[in-house]
Amino acid sequence: QEGAGHVAQESNGQPSSGRVIDPNRPMVALTFDDGPYAPVGNQIMDCLATYGGKATFYVVGSRCASYQAEMQRMAAEGHEIGNHTYEHKYLHKLSAEQIQYQVNKGSEAIQASCGVIPATVRLPGGNKNATVLANVHQPIIMWSIDTLDWKTRNVESTVNKVLGSVKDGDVVLMHELYSQTGDAALQIIPALVERGY
């Protein structure tokens, strides 16, 4: 409960956006890995702003300083920013110390670029083993729909993969680096809204 005069807080400590999420309606999480990359990220955020949606951007720490304005927009508009490591290394091939470096330095780079401390991690390639699990201390977020957009680089294929199989609670994996993914998002987002997501 909020006392008088207190601003509602999201779980990340940011002021609430005032959005009301209806838990009785279907929900889908759109996630975009490997950015930031402003030409595509801004296109996606423009579309989400039009339809009142938020996405999760799993960004690579070493890219954040180059796209600081985009990172600050993500934070300001209330998108979730997640940690996709510092250099997109496959963590299951690294030592405990190297894993911790990739995650911690990724987090530091995100915070330096936009003030947000990421609460979740997405493992590059989803690759994990016991060493990874013992050394990543934030929740690891996987996905239920893999669009393979990085492989096909095809708008229609990405749109069909999502709209052809999406159901309540899905987590959709896409990648921010490709113009085709941005173009696909411009079709996917309004179609999901039309279906009541």
Secondary structure, 3 states (H helix, E strand, C coil): CCCCCCCCECCCCCECCCCCCCCCCCCEEEEEECCCCHHHHHHHHHHHHHHCCCCEEEECHHHHHHHHHHHHHHHHCCCEEEECCCCCCCHHHCCHHHHHHHHHHHHHHHHHHHCCCCCCECCHHHCCCHHHHHHCCCCECCCCEECCHHHHCCHHHHHHHHHCCCCCCEEEEEECCCHHHHHHHHHHHHHHHHCCC
